Amino acid sequence: LLRITDTIPKEKMMVNGKCPHCGSTEIYVSQTPFSDTFMVRSDSGPAVFAVESYLCLNCRAMELHAAERSPSLFGKDKALIDEIPKSRNWKKVA
């Protein structure tokens, strides 16, 4: 999974079992592989990426971590960092 720990310290992320928003330890992670996914559509064809989802039951905050590559079972292996910028359904926030 693509981690953003280079820019956000792990203690500020739910992966450590504590909510960075409210401090609760009531953190749950999805345990169903490939049930949480998102699609990237581009001229080179669609790519589906797995997502690891974390949820705080106290404040309802959700944190998502996207896989770095689309699995080959969904077609040609594609890199998230290459696909998002040329995507038709994901736009960069100005």
C-alpha positions as CSV (number, residue, x, y, z in Angstrom):
1,L,0.0,0.0,0.0
2,L,1.1,3.5,-0.7
3,R,1.9,5.2,2.6
4,I,2.2,8.9,3.1
5,T,4.3,8.5,6.2
6,D,7.1,10.6,4.7
7,T,4.9,13.7,5.0
8,I,2.6,12.7,7.8
9,P,4.0,11.1,11.0
10,K,2.5,7.6,11.7
11,E,1.2,8.9,15.1
12,K,-1.1,11.2,13.1
13,M,-2.6,8.3,11.2
14,M,-5.1,5.7,12.2
15,V,-2.8,2.8,11.3
16,N,-1.4,3.1,14.8
17,G,-4.8,2.4,16.4
18,K,-5.5,5.9,17.6
19,C,-7.7,8.5,15.8
20,P,-5.7,11.7,15.0
21,H,-8.9,13.7,15.1
22,C,-10.5,12.8,18.5
23,G,-7.9,10.6,20.2
24,S,-10.2,7.5,20.4
25,T,-8.7,4.0,20.2
26,E,-12.0,2.6,18.7
27,I,-10.3,2.2,15.3
28,Y,-11.4,-0.6,12.9
29,V,-9.8,-1.7,9.6
30,S,-11.6,-3.4,6.7
31,Q,-10.7,-7.1,6.6
32,T,-12.1,-8.0,3.2
33,P,-9.4,-7.9,0.5
34,F,-10.4,-6.2,-2.7
35,S,-13.9,-5.3,-1.4
36,D,-12.7,-1.7,-1.0
37,T,-11.5,-0.5,-4.4
38,F,-11.6,2.5,-6.6
39,M,-11.3,2.8,-10.4
40,V,-9.1,5.1,-12.4
41,R,-10.3,5.6,-16.0
42,S,-7.8,6.9,-18.6
43,D,-7.2,6.6,-22.4
44,S,-5.0,3.6,-21.6
45,G,-8.0,1.8,-20.1
46,P,-9.4,1.3,-16.6
47,A,-7.3,0.3,-13.6
48,V,-8.7,-0.8,-10.2
49,F,-6.7,-0.2,-7.1
50,A,-7.3,-1.8,-3.6
51,V,-7.9,0.5,-0.7
52,E,-7.3,-0.3,3.0
53,S,-10.0,1.5,5.0
54,Y,-9.7,2.7,8.6
55,L,-12.7,4.0,10.6
56,C,-13.0,5.7,14.0
57,L,-16.3,4.7,15.7
58,N,-16.1,7.7,18.0
59,C,-16.0,10.6,15.6
60,R,-16.7,8.7,12.3
61,A,-13.5,9.9,10.6
62,M,-12.3,7.6,7.9
63,E,-8.8,7.2,6.5
64,L,-8.0,5.4,3.2
65,H,-4.7,4.0,2.0
66,A,-4.5,3.2,-1.7
67,A,-2.4,0.4,-3.2
68,E,0.6,1.5,-5.2
69,R,-0.2,-0.8,-8.1
70,S,-3.3,-2.3,-9.6
71,P,-3.2,-6.1,-9.4
72,S,-2.6,-8.0,-12.6
73,L,-5.9,-9.9,-12.1
74,F,-7.7,-6.6,-13.1
75,G,-5.6,-6.4,-16.3
76,K,-2.2,-5.0,-17.0
77,D,-0.4,-4.0,-13.8
78,K,-0.5,-0.2,-13.5
79,A,1.1,2.3,-11.1
80,L,-1.2,4.6,-9.2
81,I,1.3,7.5,-9.5
82,D,1.2,7.2,-13.3
83,E,-2.5,6.6,-13.7
84,I,-4.1,9.4,-11.5
85,P,-2.6,12.4,-13.4
86,K,-3.9,11.1,-16.7
87,S,-7.2,10.0,-15.3
88,R,-10.6,11.1,-16.6
89,N,-12.4,10.6,-13.3
90,W,-9.8,12.1,-10.8
91,K,-9.0,15.7,-10.9
92,K,-6.2,17.5,-9.0
93,V,-7.4,19.9,-6.3
94,A,-6.4,23.5,-7.2
